[in-house]
Amino acid sequence: MGRRKDEIGGGHIDLAGGRPVQAAGEVEVVAGEITYIDNSSGHYLPTGPKAQAAAEAAFGGAGLGGAGKYVEKFWNGRAWVEK
């Protein structure tokens, strides 16, 4: 829904045109299945239950699942870490 880690170019900030979003972060897909979703976005800094619900609903609505795969993180000044 953005770009892969190894691709050059736009990511979710480009997809949203800089406008507010309901959720942002990273997702990991293994063998076609979502294994992990988080909120680690330096542009939007989404947090809390609403960000989790929006992320899970977006992937679920697209038929990709993701329920129960969300991990809330925060930026500690050096790295994203789990809350």
N, C-alpha and C positions, 0 to 999 in steps of 0.2 A: 504494500500500500504506500510504500515510499521507495527507497532503493536498497539494494543489497549492500552489505558492508564493503564489498570490494569494487563497487561501481562508482565511477566518477559522475557527478551530476546532482540533480535535485533529489530532495528527500521530502518529508512531510510538510516542511515549511513552504516548499514550492507548490506542492499539491493544494495547499490551503490558500495560496496567494498571500500569505502573511496575516490572514484573518484568524479570529479566534477558532479554536477547535475544542471538541469535547474530550478527546483523548489523544495522546501521542506517546511514543516510546519505541521499544524494540520488540520484535517477535522472532521466535525461532521455529522453523518448520523442518521436521525430519521425516523423510519418506512420505511427504504429503500431509502430515499431521502436525498441528500446532502443539509444541511441547512446552512453550514458555512465552509469556507476554509480560512486559514491564512498562513503567512510566518514565524511563530514563531519556528525557528530552531536554536538552539545554535551551531550546527555543521557547517551549511552551510551559514547562514545569508543571504538568498536571499532577494532582494529588487527590487522595481520598476515595471514598466509596463511589462517588459519581464518575470519576475517571475510570475506575475499575469496571463499573457497570457499562459505561460507554464503549470501552475497549472490547469487552466480552460480547456486547450486543452487536458491535460492528462486524466482528469475525463470525459470530453465530449467524447473523443475518445474511452473510455472504456464503453460508453453508460450510464454513471452515471450522466450526467448533471453537474451542478455546476456553469454555467455562471451567473454572477451577485452576487455570494455568497462570493467572495473574500474580505478579510479585510486586508489591509496593516498594519503591526505592527512594532514597534521598541523596543529594549531592553533599558530601562532607567537606568540600573545598579541594579535594584531590581526586575523588572517584565516586561513582555511584555505588551505594551499599544498601543492602536490604534493611528495612525498618524492623 
